[in-house]
């Protein structure tokens, strides 16, 4: 029982360490440029900070809308959701080799999909 418990705790700690270390890849300030489902372009800025538990917070202004939401890094992806005019916006970003985040988003109850790129300011 003692060895099994020690192995289980060790495995949990290793996963937590790797998750937090990997999440650090997303931390920083980004320039946002995107296209809405209707083809309109927009821009903004966001800052992503990582918590001790491996989650993150995304704060900034996108298309003149304040964003302050939790985000969730998973591998090379980052997921977030926030409210815009009372509707839920869901976005999934994929980390690219140059450190940018390519995102695709939807608004609940609205057809189509928007796309945006978060380009890191110098790190």
C-alpha positions in Angstrom: 0.0 0.0 0.0 2.8 2.4 0.9 4.7 2.0 -2.4 1.5 2.3 -4.5 0.5 5.5 -2.6 4.0 6.9 -3.2 3.9 6.1 -6.9 0.4 7.6 -7.2 1.4 10.8 -5.5 4.6 11.0 -7.6 2.6 10.6 -10.8 0.2 13.3 -9.8 3.0 15.7 -9.0 4.8 15.0 -12.2 1.6 15.6 -14.3 1.0 18.9 -12.4 4.6 20.0 -12.9 4.6 19.2 -16.6 1.2 20.8 -17.1 2.3 24.0 -15.4 5.6 24.1 -17.2 3.9 23.6 -20.6 1.3 26.3 -19.7 4.2 28.8 -19.4 4.5 28.7 -23.2 1.3 30.7 -23.4 2.3 33.4 -20.8 2.8 36.9 -22.2 1.3 39.9 -24.0 -0.2 39.5 -27.5 -1.4 41.7 -30.3 -4.8 40.4 -31.6 -6.0 40.6 -35.2 -9.1 38.8 -36.4 -12.0 38.4 -38.7 -15.6 38.0 -37.5 -18.0 35.5 -39.0 -19.4 38.4 -41.1 -16.0 39.3 -42.5 -15.3 42.4 -40.4 -11.8 42.8 -39.2 -10.8 43.8 -35.6 -7.8 44.1 -33.4 -6.8 44.4 -29.8 -4.4 43.3 -27.1 -4.4 40.6 -24.4 -2.2 39.4 -21.6 -2.1 35.8 -20.6 -0.9 34.9 -17.1 -0.4 31.4 -15.7 -1.6 30.3 -12.3 0.3 28.1 -9.9 -2.2 25.3 -10.7 -1.6 25.4 -14.4 -4.7 27.3 -15.4 -4.5 30.8 -16.8 -6.2 34.2 -17.0 -6.7 36.2 -20.2 -7.1 39.9 -19.8 -7.3 42.7 -22.4 -9.4 44.5 -25.0 -10.5 42.8 -28.2 -12.7 44.8 -30.6 -13.3 47.4 -27.9 -14.7 44.7 -25.6 -13.0 44.1 -22.2 -12.0 40.5 -21.7 -11.1 39.1 -18.3 -11.6 35.4 -18.2 -10.1 32.1 -17.1 -8.4 30.0 -19.8 -7.3 26.4 -19.9 -4.0 25.2 -21.5 -4.1 21.6 -22.8 -1.0 20.5 -24.7 -0.6 22.9 -27.6 -4.1 24.3 -27.2 -5.6 27.0 -25.1 -9.4 27.2 -24.5 -11.3 30.2 -23.2 -14.9 31.5 -22.9 -16.4 34.8 -22.1 -19.6 36.8 -22.5 -20.2 39.3 -25.2 -23.5 41.2 -25.3 -24.9 38.5 -23.0 -23.9 35.6 -25.4 -21.2 33.0 -24.7 -18.1 33.3 -26.9 -16.0 30.1 -27.0 -12.5 30.2 -28.5 -9.8 27.6 -29.0 -6.2 28.6 -29.8 -3.4 26.5 -31.2 0.2 27.3 -30.4 2.3 27.7 -33.5 6.1 27.2 -33.9 6.7 31.0 -34.0 4.8 31.4 -30.6 1.6 32.9 -32.1 -1.8 31.5 -31.2 -4.2 30.8 -34.1 -7.7 30.9 -32.8 -11.2 29.9 -34.0 -14.3 31.2 -32.1 -18.0 31.0 -32.1 -20.8 33.0 -30.4 -23.7 31.0 -29.0 -26.8 31.3 -31.1 -25.0 32.9 -34.0 -24.0 31.1 -37.2 -20.4 31.1 -38.5 -17.0 31.1 -37.0 -14.5 33.8 -36.4 -10.7 33.5 -36.6 -8.0 35.5 -34.9 -4.3 35.4 -34.4 -2.5 36.4 -31.2 1.0 37.5 -32.0 3.4 37.8 -29.1 5.0 41.0 -28.3 8.8 40.5 -27.9 9.5 38.1 -25.1 
